[in-house]
């Protein structure tokens, strides 16, 4: 049974802690928060030990620590844990700068420990089905179109209201998942060209991103934080040679295998949240990676790459939409 620690007692700490116990593969042994009352309350739910001192936590026997603190603190906390010889899972984004993300990768390598990142959509059934379809030899994906909107990123209707001070910018919230998903489904990006504006919030909350892939494929992402809660919040279409895959939310998958052919469809609406969103499968994947020494689909290099994709967008925006090569970041 793997011994786990939850770092941060907010929404994501609760989600990961609940999944840990449900797998039968790990148990929450420690809950860390700088506010003792919060640590004690959450630890009591799982029969864990509350901890408020990072030095004390780092002296514990821990197989995997889940870093669920605000975005801008991920790197600081993760590097401290890795340097103490503890394997780390960091919620996405792994960091809010390439420098901090690289520091995390370097710390894991120096300590000989594993670093995982919360790119849970790679494990969601809807995107696993899409990946399987577009990976067929005859598919030849040429184009990807992604629409991803938050209904109310900072207001009353938010699922997770944005903490603007610690977010790192809108692209580090949900859009980073879809920059990663674009490469997951289409291969490595060569360059991006992006424009943005501040429409409703005191940060840029409206983006259009053009994608150019090393394979020659093209794509686009449109994303904003003020769309109201109207379905679908996220929609992905990958077009091949007279073939298309379309996903909507984490709920719906459709595949057209060719002209005049029967369209295949799957629905995942009734799956439990943890399974539909890929969290449960991601946990099992990480436990297998730790116990069997297997590679991981959500390792530190995947997280670092996603941060580079966000920063390439920021680079392009700073140049009024001029294309920015990802490998130059």
C-alpha positions in Angstrom: 0.0 0.0 0.0 1.5 3.3 -1.1 1.8 6.0 1.5 0.5 9.4 0.2 0.5 12.9 1.4 -1.9 15.7 0.3 -0.3 19.2 0.2 -3.1 21.7 0.3 -6.6 21.1 1.6 -8.6 22.9 -1.1 -10.9 21.4 -3.8 -8.2 19.5 -5.7 -6.6 18.2 -2.5 -10.0 16.8 -1.5 -10.5 15.2 -5.0 -7.2 13.5 -5.0 -7.5 12.4 -1.4 -10.8 10.8 -2.1 -9.5 8.9 -5.1 -6.5 7.7 -3.3 -8.6 5.8 -0.8 -11.0 4.4 -3.4 -8.3 2.7 -5.4 -7.2 0.2 -2.8 -3.6 0.8 -3.9 -2.7 3.8 -1.6 -3.7 5.6 1.5 -3.6 9.2 2.7 -1.2 9.2 5.6 -0.6 13.0 5.9 -2.4 16.2 5.1 -0.3 19.4 5.0 -1.7 22.9 5.1 -0.2 26.1 6.5 -3.6 26.6 8.3 -3.8 24.1 11.1 -7.6 24.0 11.2 -7.9 23.1 7.6 -5.2 20.4 7.8 -6.9 18.9 10.9 -10.3 18.9 9.4 -9.4 17.2 6.2 -7.0 14.8 7.9 -9.7 13.7 10.2 -11.9 12.6 7.3 -9.3 10.1 6.2 -7.7 9.1 9.5 -4.5 10.9 8.5 -2.0 12.9 10.4 -2.3 16.7 10.0 1.0 18.6 9.4 1.7 22.3 9.2 5.5 22.3 9.0 7.2 21.4 5.7 10.4 20.3 7.3 8.4 17.9 9.5 6.5 16.6 6.5 9.7 16.0 4.5 11.0 13.8 7.3 8.0 11.4 7.0 8.0 8.1 5.0 6.0 9.1 1.9 5.8 7.3 -1.4 3.9 10.1 -3.3 3.0 13.6 -2.4 0.2 15.4 -4.2 0.9 19.1 -4.6 -2.5 20.8 -4.7 -1.6 24.4 -3.8 -2.1 27.5 -5.9 -0.4 27.4 -9.3 2.4 29.8 -8.6 3.5 27.8 -5.6 3.7 24.4 -7.4 7.4 24.6 -8.2 8.5 25.9 -4.8 6.7 23.1 -3.0 7.6 20.3 -5.5 11.3 21.1 -5.5 11.4 21.0 -1.7 9.7 17.6 -1.6 11.7 16.1 -4.5 15.0 17.3 -2.8 13.9 15.5 0.3 13.6 12.2 -1.7 9.8 12.1 -2.1 8.1 11.3 -5.4 5.8 14.2 -6.5 2.5 14.6 -8.3 1.9 18.3 -9.2 -1.5 19.5 -10.2 -1.5 21.3 -13.5 0.1 23.5 -14.5 3.3 22.1 -13.1 4.6 25.7 -12.9 3.8 29.1 -14.3 7.2 29.6 -16.0 9.5 27.5 -18.1 12.3 28.2 -15.6 10.3 26.9 -12.7 9.1 23.8 -14.6 12.7 23.0 -15.6 13.7 23.3 -12.0 11.2 20.7 -11.1 12.4 18.3 -13.8 16.0 18.9 -12.7 15.2 18.3 -9.0 13.5 15.0 -9.8 16.5 13.9 -11.9 19.0 14.9 -9.2 17.0 13.0 -6.5 16.3 10.0 -8.6 12.6 10.4 -8.0 9.4 10.5 -10.1 7.6 13.6 -11.1 4.0 13.4 -12.4 1.7 16.2 -13.6 -2.1 16.5 -13.5 -2.9 16.2 -17.2 -5.9 14.1 -16.4 -7.6 14.5 -19.8 -5.0 12.1 -21.3 -6.7 9.4 -19.2 -10.3 10.4 -19.8 -12.3 7.8 -21.7 -13.5 10.3 -24.3 -10.0 11.3 -25.2 -8.6 7.8 -25.0 -11.2 6.8 -27.7 -10.2 9.8 -29.8 -6.5 8.9 -29.5 -7.2 5.4 -30.5 -9.1 6.5 -33.6 -6.6 9.2 -34.9 -3.7 6.8 -34.3 -4.9 4.4 -36.9 -2.5 4.0 -39.8 -5.0 5.2 -42.3 -6.3 8.2 -40.4 -3.6 10.8 -41.3 -4.8 13.7 -39.0 -4.5 17.0 -40.9 -6.5 19.5 -38.8 -7.7 20.0 -35.3 -10.2 22.5 -34.1 -10.7 23.1 -30.3 -13.3 25.3 -28.6 -12.8 25.6 -24.9 -14.7 28.1 -22.8 -15.2 28.9 -19.1 -18.6 30.2 -18.3 -17.6 32.6 -15.6 -13.9 32.2 -14.7 -13.9 34.4 -11.7 -17.5 34.9 -10.6 -20.5 33.5 -8.8 -21.1 30.7 -11.4 -17.6 29.3 -11.4 -16.9 25.7 -10.6 -13.4 26.7 -9.5 -13.2 30.5 -9.3 -9.9 31.8 -10.6 -7.4 33.2 -8.1 -6.0 35.8 -10.5 -3.0 36.6 -8.3 -1.8 33.0 -8.3 -3.2 31.7 -11.5 -0.3 32.7 -13.8 -2.7 33.9 -16.5 -5.8 32.4 -18.2 -3.9 30.0 -20.4 -2.6 28.2 -17.3 -6.1 27.5 -16.1 -7.9 25.1 -18.5 -6.4 26.0 -21.9 -3.1 24.3 -21.0 -5.0 21.0 -21.1 -6.0 21.7 -24.7 -2.5 22.8 -25.9 -1.3 19.5 -24.5 -4.3 17.7 -26.1 -3.5 19.2 -29.5 0.0 17.5 -29.4 -1.4 14.3 -27.8 -3.7 13.9 -30.8 -1.8 15.5 -33.6 1.9 15.3 -32.8 4.4 18.0 -31.9 3.7 21.6 -32.6 6.2 23.6 -34.7 4.8 27.1 -33.9 1.8 29.0 -32.5 0.4 32.4 -33.4 -1.9 33.9 -30.7 -3.9 37.0 -30.1 -5.7 38.0 -26.8 -7.6 40.7 -25.1 -9.2 41.5 -21.7 -12.9 41.4 -22.2 -14.6 41.0 -18.8 -11.9 40.4 -16.2 -8.7 42.3 -15.1 -6.6 39.7 -17.0 -6.6 38.7 -20.7 -9.6 36.3 -20.9 -10.1 35.9 -24.6 -7.7 34.1 -26.9 -7.4 32.8 -30.5 -4.5 30.5 -31.2 -3.4 29.2 -34.5 -1.4 25.9 -34.5 1.2 24.7 -37.0 2.4 21.1 -36.5 5.7 19.6 -37.5 3.8 17.0 -39.5 2.3 19.8 -41.6 -1.0 19.7 -39.9 -2.9 22.8 -38.9 -5.3 23.7 -36.1 -6.9 26.4 -34.0 -8.0 27.0 -30.4 -10.5 29.6 -29.4 -10.9 30.0 -25.7 -12.5 32.5 -23.3 -13.5 32.9 -19.7 -16.9 34.6 -20.0 -19.1 32.4 -22.2 -21.8 31.7 -19.6 -22.5 28.1 -18.7 -23.7 26.8 -22.0 -22.8 23.3 -23.4 -20.4 22.3 -24.8 -17.7 24.0 -22.7 -15.2 22.1 -24.6 -15.3 20.6 -28.1 -12.5 18.9 -30.1 -12.6 17.9 -33.7 -9.7 16.1 -35.5 -10.1 15.8 -39.2 -8.2 13.2 -41.2 -8.5 11.9 -44.8 -12.3 12.0 -45.1 -12.5 10.9 -41.4 -13.4 12.9 -38.3 -13.4 12.5 -34.6 -15.5 14.9 -32.5 -15.6 15.0 -28.7 -17.9 17.2 -26.6 -17.2 17.8 -23.0 -15.9 14.6 -21.3 -19.3 13.1 -22.3 -19.6 12.4 -26.0 -17.4 10.8 -28.7 -18.3 10.4 -32.4 -16.2 8.9 -35.1 -16.8 9.1 -38.9 -14.6 6.4 -40.5 -15.2 7.6 -44.1 -17.6 8.8 -46.7 -21.0 7.0 -46.5 -19.8 4.9 -43.6 -21.7 4.4 -40.3 -20.7 6.8 -37.6 -19.6 5.3 -34.3 -20.6 7.0 -31.0 -20.0 6.5 -27.3 -21.5 8.3 -24.4 -19.7 8.7 -21.0 -22.2 11.0 -19.3 -23.2 8.6 -16.5 -19.7 7.7 -15.5 -18.7 9.0 -12.0 -16.8 12.3 -12.1 -13.5 10.8 -11.1 -13.6 8.2 -14.0 -15.1 10.4 -16.6 -12.5 13.1 -16.1 -9.6 10.6 -16.1 -8.5 11.1 -12.5 -9.1 7.6 -11.4 -7.2 6.0 -14.3 -4.4 8.6 -13.9 -3.9 7.5 -10.3 -3.7 3.8 -11.2 -1.3 4.7 -14.0 1.0 6.5 -11.6 0.9 3.8 -9.0 1.9 1.2 -11.7 4.7 3.6 -12.8 6.0 3.8 -9.3 5.7 0.1 -8.4 6.9 -1.4 -11.7 9.3 1.3 -12.9 7.1 2.0 -16.0 7.1 5.2 -18.1 4.3 7.6 -17.5 2.0 9.5 -19.9 2.0 12.4 -17.5 5.6 12.7 -16.4 7.5 15.9 -15.8 8.7 16.2 -19.4 5.0 16.2 -20.5 4.3 18.9 -18.0 7.3 21.0 -19.0 6.3 20.8 -22.6 2.8 22.1 -21.8 4.3 25.1 -20.0 6.5 25.8 -23.1 3.3 25.7 -25.2 1.7 28.3 -23.0 4.8 30.5 -23.0 5.0 30.2 -26.8 1.5 31.7 -26.9 2.5 34.5 -24.6 5.6 35.1 -26.8 3.4 35.4 -29.9 0.9 37.7 -28.1 3.8 40.0 -27.1 4.7 40.3 -30.8 1.1 41.1 -31.9 0.4 37.7 -33.2 3.6 36.8 -35.0 4.3 33.1 -35.1 6.5 31.8 -32.3 8.5 28.6 -32.7 7.8 26.3 -29.7 11.3 24.8 -29.7 12.8 28.3 -29.2 11.1 28.7 -25.8 
